[in-house]
Amino acid sequence: MKKLRLVIAISVCKLLIRIGRLVGKKGTSKPGEIALKICPDILTMLSGQVKGDIIAVCGTNGKTTTNNMIYSYLKANGKNVVCNNVGANMIYGVCCAFAAKASLLGKLDADYACLEIDEASAVKIFKFFSPDILVITNLFRDQLDRYGEIDLTVDYLKRALDLAPYTKLILNGDDPVCAQFGREGKRECYYFSVSQKVLKTEEESSEGRFCPICGNKLDYNYYHYSQLGDYACNKCGFKRPEPHFAVNNVCLENGMRFELSYFDNKVQFDINYRGFYNIYNVAVSYSAARLALGKLENYRDVLAQYKPQTGRMEEFNIGKKVILNLSKNPAGFNQGIATVLEDSTFNKVVLIGINDNAGDGKDISWLWDVDFEKLETADVSRYILCGMRADDLALRLKYGGIEEGKMKKFSALKDAAEAINDGNENICYALVNYTVVFQMQEILSELKREWENEI
């Protein structure tokens, strides 16, 4: 009976995915929900057929990019991989990924599985299977009305790991909130870190700045951003662990260059990516794939060919270069602003779009934790504000010292995107949150096609 249920669930899921794509939807959640109802054991039955490691990626920021890079490494090394690479990271999206890869008879020919998993959903998913490797990229405040403070997210992950006692961990050692998961030493654990001061940042918001063990305020030798850096607690002795994968010799001019040291090996990276935070994404994805495979072939080709997921420093030319970046919480927004500041291009325009749909989080009070004040020194001539909370943005920027005369609000996203070309600026940075980013990507893609047809 279980086998029959599995076959029916897979067939229905594949059919719904195809129908969804025909009507212009991604079809990565609802088909999985129905499949799980038809066959409650679908995840257990299919995940059990994966020959090699199941790699899960959690974390507030960077998990889509990290997961998709790991997937790209595995594919480039000739592996057949299950992956939810469109970012459907809750239990139904994971069901969909497995069902889509399986045959109609319930057979799964997969060497590995590489799965982005929402932190709150990990408890539900790990009841069906335990990943062999869990990557935690970082843990910041995100969607306050859903996750609350960081402690709640930590609790979700601790409960999930209680269900997976043999899972190896790959943790961001620069993040004290992440590093605490490896402190008890009960499981195999690896840390990755940027082992030098790179940015000029002295101190940002206080989130995550207290020792997760005793609550004492942490002392820092240097910060990278938010609570990430070289930290130590002078009360209980908790400190940044020695990294197994250490980034050094960082240069952020004209892209990014750095060296990754691990197990007496050194590998060089020279890539045309923007944003300091992408060093973490590249370093941990390489580290995870290296641990899973033992060696990596053609890693430079993978990085050269990798295309960012929607809104991850995605570039468009619409007559003016536009950089679209998902900025959905204070840490992510501050890194977007840092990228604007790093760009020495004279005369920039910045588009900011904020919605408060369910997928974004209804509570937008986090906007007051974003360092908009720093944009005063970024040589920005205009600010285009859009989304459902454009009025709130205008108020926040006003209190951040931005002149009202530089701001213009738009109710329609397309009108906002078209306004990018109204001035003579050299580049536009579009910093938008979750439900804005997909619409803006479609609009910018359309404007790009129109511009290419004109030339």
Secondary structure, DSSP 8 states (H G I E B T S, - for coil): -HHHHHHHHHHHHHHHHHHHHHTT---SSHHHHHHHHH-TTHHHHHHTT-SS-EEEEE-SSSHHHHHHHHHHHHHHTT--EEE-TT---SHHHHHHHHHHHS-TTS----SEEEEE--GGGHHHHTTT---SEEEE------IIIII-SHHHHHHHHHHHHHT-TT-EEEEETT-HHHHGGGTT--S-EEEEEE-S--S-------TT-B-TTT--B-EEEEEEETTEEEEE-TTT--B----SEEEEEEE-TTSEEEEEEETTEEEEEEE----THHHHHHHHHHHHHHHHHSS-SSHHHHHHH----TTSSEEEESSSEEEEEE--SHHHHHHHHHHHHH---SSEEEEEE---STTT-S--GGGGGS-GGGGGGS-EEEEEEESTTHHHHHHHHHHTT--GGGEEE-SSHHHHHHGGGGS--SEEEEEE-HHHHHHHHHHHHHHHHHHHHH-
